């Protein structure tokens, strides 16, 4: 995939417009108040030692990284800490409204952001995907990626154009598949939508509880009927990789980073955008309401938007940076993975996650629990 296409994909996003609190969890270093410390709470695997060292060399600041595995884990911990404990958090853009509703993040001062370092398409499309609420920005977009089909090239060979979310649920995949509970239901829903079996388009389920009930009741019934296909559910990166590495799965709905990591190990695992469209997400950096080092947070954001930092991030995660110029600096392996994952018209068919408001997340988790316990 060319650099131009990697940038152009974000233009498509512009057209789409009862949690149980965990016990307070703040590392000792997370409460470090020194102006020389920046405490980062981000997805596991997003920050490595090379990046920490490069940030320190560029700014003189020391970044401390604490990982989490899911959006819900991040939200729950920040609620438990009353919006404190960290200077940087990394939510998915469609979940940012959840943090604003609970008053957990502070408005971004755009005058302190090097906006010209961000791909214009990412900056603009993030506005409608959840980063801007009531005219105020709460997140700076830094990266985007997808959830698609990971598959064993020997046991379950798939090709672009015919590969489908339905491959996970067909009889041949019984006992060989892995999905994340809540997003697996969305993938199944997109397959059912393509088959003409949903009462309305999948996207309409995010609009109202009435719509969601009508759509998700159909999906849940189908998922339970085909549950024997699922050998393992996953909820974070390690679990998704483990499904293929040690638990015998041959096909699954996973993040792109999962397929890339397994391929780097030399396993015969590929990753493809399905014919219904890969589930696309955008992420970025927000500043918690009670951040101790706000100046340091802005230093990190602007550093993360340099092409060098963006390329380091993509090379480590196989997730795409929104930093202008980063695509020119990424490794040949990262370029090859991107081209194989999104051939043909895959980028034009990306299915961008709609905003997930709190009522939707609550109901989504209820459907997920019913699926997991069935």
N, C-alpha and C positions, 0 to 999 in steps of 0.2 A: 504494500500500500504506500502510495506516495505521501509526502509530507502535506501536500495540498489537500488530499482527501482527508487526512487525519484532522486538519483544521476545519475543513468544510463540513464535517459531520455535525459539528456543534450548531451549525446554522439550522439544522432540522429541529433542534430542541426548541427554538424560538417559536415554533408554530404550535407547540403543545403546552399549551399552557399547563381503669381499674388496675393501672400498673402498680404492682406491689413494690414499695420502696425497699431497696437493699439497705443493709446496715451501712452507716457512714463508712466510706472507704477513702481515705486520703493517705497517701504515703507520707512519710516524714519529710522527704525532700519536696513533696508537693506543697508543703506549707512554708518552704523556704522563702523568706521575704526579701532576700538580697536582690538589689537592682541588677546584679550580675547573673541572675539565674532566671531562666524561662522554663516553666513547667508545662509540658505538653502531654495531653491525654488524647491519644489517637489510636486508630485501628492497628492491631498487631501486624507487624511487618512493614508498616508505612515509613518508619524511620530506622536507619541503620547507623552503625558506628561511623561509616564514611561521611554520612550527612551531618552527624553531630559534630564531627571534627571540622568539617568544612564550614559549618555555621560559626563555630567558635573562632576559626581563623579569620573569617570575613568580618565579624562583628565584635569579637572579644567577649561575647556572652557565652555562658554555658547553658546548654539545653538539656533538661532532664525529661526522659521519655517514659511514660507509663502506658502500656497497651490495654486495649479492650477488644472484645470480639464481636459485639453487635450494637446496633443503634439503641436498642432498648437498654443495654447495659450502660451505655454512655448517659442516656437520659436519666435513668434511675440514680446513678451515682451523683450526677450533678444536682438532682433534686435533693438527694440526701445531704449534700454539702451546701445547700442553699445558694447555688451558683458560685461557689468558691472552690479553692483548692488547686486550681489550675489557671494558667494564663492563656492557653490555647486548647480548643477542642475542635473536632473534625467531623461534624455531622454530615449526613447525606442531605442534599439541598431540599428534597421534598419533605424532610422531617424538621427543618428549621422552624416552621410555624409552631411546632410543639414546644420548643424552647422559649419562644417569644410569649406564648400563652402562659407559661409558668414563670415568666420573668427571670429566666436563667442566663440570658446573654444580653450584652449591651450593644447599642447601635454602633455600626462601623463609621468612623470619621473618614469619609472618602478622600478628604484633603491629605490624609496621611498615607494613602495607598498609591503605589506606583501603577496607576491604572493602565498606562501604556505598555506595561509588561504582560498584560493579560490578553489572550486572544479576544478580539472584540466580540466575536460570536458567542464566546463563553460568558463574557461579562453581561451581554445583553440578554441571552437566553436564560441565565440564572435568575434574572428578575422575575420571570413568569413561572419559574419552577419552584419558587419558595424562598429565595434569598432576600427579596424585598417585600416588606409588609407595610402597608399604609404609607408608602413613599419612602420608607427608611430601610437601608440595607443592613442586614445582620450577618452576612457571610460573604467572604471573598472566594470565588471559585478557583480551585487549584488543580482539579483532576476529574477525569470521567472514565467510566468503564462499563462493562455489561455482565449480564448473567445469560448464559446460553447452554449449549449442549457439549458436555465433555464425554468422550467416548473412547473405548479401547479399540485401537485400530485393527487388532486381530479378532477379537470376539464379537465386536459390534461395529463393523466399518460403516461409516456414514459419509455422504457427499453433500456439498452445498447445493441447494435447490430442491432437495428432497428431504434432507434432515429436518425433523419436526419435533416439537415438544411431545407429540403423540408417540414418538419412538420410545420414550421413557415408560409409557403406559401400555404398550402393546403386549400380547401374550408371550412373545419371544423374550421379553425382558423380565419375566417373573423371577423374583429373587436376585436380580442383578442391578437394581437401580438405586440411586440416591437423590434426594431432593431436600431442600430446606422447607420446613412445613408451610410457612405462609406464602413464600414466593413460588413454591411448587404448585400451590393452588392457582396462582395467577397464570403460570405457564400452561397448566392443564386447561384453564379457562380460555386462553388464547387459541388453543387447539380446538376446543369445543366451539368457540366463536367461528373459526374457519370452517368447521363442519356444519355450521348453521344450527347449533344445538343450544345456544344461549338465548334468553328472551330479549336481550339488548346487548350492544357492544360492551366488552369487558371494561372499557374506560368509564362507562356510565355508572359502574358500581361504586366509583369513588365520589360520586356527586351527592348521594343521599342514602340514608339508612334503608329506605324503602327499596331503592334500586339495588343496594348491596344484598339485601335479603333475597330478592328475586334471582339475582345472578349467582350468589354464593351457595344457595340451597341446591342449585343444579350441579355446581362444581363439586360440592362436598359429597353428594350422593355418588357421583362418578368416581371420585377419589377413593372413597371407602370401598366401593365395589372392586377397585383395582389395587387395593393396598398391598396385596401379596407381592406386587412387583418390587416394593421398597425393601431393600436389604438393610439400609441404614439411613436415618435422617441426620442432617448436619445443621449446625447453627453458627459455626465459625470456620475460619480457613483451615485450621488443623484438622477438624472433623471431616471437612469435605475432601481434603487430600487423603486422609486415612481411609475413607470409604473405598478408594481405588487401590491404595498402597497395601492395605492389610486386610480389608474386609470383603474382597472379591467382587466389588462392583465393576460393571463393564459399561455403564451408561448413566448419565445423571445431568441434572440441571444445576450448574455451578457458576461461580464467578470466573471471569477470564483469567484472573490471577491463579486460580486453582489449576486450570489446564496448563498454563505456562510453567508453573512450578513443577508439576509432575513430568512434563516434557524435558525440563532441564535436568531432571534426575535420570533421564534416559528411558523412562517408561514409555510404552507404546500408546500414549494417550494424546488424542487430538482435541481441539476445541473449535466449534463452529457456531455461527449465528444460525438459528433455525429459520425455516421458511416463514414462520409467523412474525419474525422480528425478534432480535435479542432485546432483553430487558435492559434498558440503558439508564444509568444513574450519573449524577454529577455530585461531586463532593467539594468541600472547601473548609476554610478556617473561620471559626467564630471566636469571639472573646467573651468568656464568662462574665457575668455581671459583677462578681466580686474578685476579679483577677487582681493579683497583687502587683504584677509588673506589666502594666498596660504598654509602656514604652517598649519593653522587650518583646511584647506580643506583636506590635507593628513592625519591629525589626525583623522578626522571624517571617512574618507574612511577606514582606518585600523581598527578603532573601529567597524565600520559597518560589517566588515568581521570576527569579533569574533563570536564564536558559540552562546554566550549569546545574543548578539545583533541580530544575525540572527533569533534566536528562538523568541525573543520578536516581531520582525517584522512579522514573519509568524503567530504567535498567534493573532496579531492585525488585519492582513489583509487577512489571508488564501492564501497569495501569497508565493511561495517557495523561500527560501534563497539559495544563492550559497555559503554560508559560510561552510567550513568543520566543521562537528560536530553539526551544528544547528539542523539537523533532529533528533538527539538523544534527544534534549531538548524540542521539541515542545509539545504542549498539546495533550491529547487524542482526544479532539474534532477536532483539526486540522488534526491529523492522520486519523480520521474517515471520514472527509470530502474528503480528498485526495483519499482515497480508494474507496469511493462511486462515485466520479467524473470520475475516470480513471480506471475502471475495465478491466479485460481481456487484450486485445492487444491495449488498447487506447493509451498508451504511445508510442508504436511503430508507431502509425498512426498519430502522431501530425503533423500539417501542419505549418511549421515555416515561418513567414513573410519574404519574400525576402526584400532586401534593397529597400527602397522607395526614389528614387532620386527626386530632386526638380521638374523636368518636370513631373514625375509621380504624385506627390502630387498635382500639379496645375491641371492636367487633371482629377485626381481622384475627386477633389473638384468640378470641373465643372460637372462631371456626377452626383455627389451627389446632387448638386443644382438642376439639371434637374429632378432628382427623387423626391426631396422634393417639388418642385413647380408644379409637374405634376398634 
